């Protein structure tokens, strides 16, 4: 069986082939308090904000810290007041390599995924990409410490 280089696989493998089914979404009129509770319940660092199946924004832990907590905002205000509005999306049929490029260039941890009609269908997280990439380099990623017989001279942090 021929093994393909990683570069080729990143162009061939489509996003829908690697994503998991977890998508945390909410309408823009949801309150900040409800949004934080939803994030906690789902153990998620994001909410994709959608209206009529269209992505209108993303609310992340960073938005919560920088826009809400730092400013002592009323948690009853709508999510739409604090979400990031100019959100990049990807079509679920695009190559994984394109997602890696977009996340790297934009510094994104979550990218909403849409279908051909532009409707929200999922989200791609950086964690999913790391797990996918780890499959190509399992020895380097999973062996800690890097040398099996390595012994540290001092305790960790010492």
C-alpha positions, 0 to 999 in steps of 0.5 A: 500500500502506497503512503501519501505525503501529508501535503497531498492528504491535506489537499485531498481530505475534506473537512466533513471527514474529520469533524465531530458532531458537536456544535454549540449554537444560539440565536443572537437574542440569547442573553450573555448569562444564558450563553455562558450557561450553555458554554458551561453545560457543553464544556465549550469555549465558543458559541456559533451565533446563528439566525435562520440557519445563517452564521451571524457571529461567534461568541468565545471565552475571549469575548466574554473576558474582554467585552463583558467581564472587563467592563462589568456589563449586565449579563441580561444583555443580548449576545449580539452586543458582544459577539464577533460579527465578521466571522470567517466560515468554511464550506464543509467540503473544503480541504483540511489544508485550507482550514489549517491555513485560515486558522493559522492566518486568523488566529482562530480556534473555531471556524463555523462550517456551512453547506453549499447553501451557506447554512450552518452545519457544524464547527471545526475546532483547533483541537479537532485539527490537532488530533487529525494531524497527530495521526500523521506523527504519532511517535512525535506527538504521543511519546513524552518524554521524547526519548523513552529512557530519558531521566530528568536531572531535576524535578519538573519545574526545578 
